[in-house]
Amino acid sequence: MGLHQHHLPRSASNAQRAVRRSRQRGLSFIGLVFLAVFAVAAFAIGGQSVPIFLEYQAIRKAAAKAAREASTVPEVRASFDRAAAIDDISSITGKDLEVTKRNDKIVVSFSYSREIALVGPAYLVYRFHEQTN
């Protein structure tokens, strides 16, 4: 009986233990905590970023509409302000638009930035700059 139990060389049993250890995979408690903190931070930043990008899309749409429909600078700004009131745009107003003409076509440009406070003095800053065609 004793012969059959120990017929493997010692190095083979060490190799089997190493294989068993390498199969033990998982997440330690500290790893789980770091993963949870990262997930919470990603959701918090993402939750604050989505409205910023939705507003940016609304600004682009309002600027393009104002450039298409208006023929003077005051009309462009008034058209943008009407769309801004409807779409709840608060980052810029009609007076912040730069209105120019290129080949008898009105071009509307805008530039602005938005911040998300992270931790202490750290901020995530989005800078937007767009021009209609």
Secondary structure, 3 states (H helix, E strand, C coil): CHHHHCCCCHHHHHHHHHHHHHHCCCCCHHHHHHHHHHHHHHHHHHHHHHHHHHHHHHHHHHHHHHHHHCCCHHHHHHHHHHHHHHHCCCCCCHHHCEEEEECCEEEEEEEEEEEEECCCCCEEEEEEEEECC
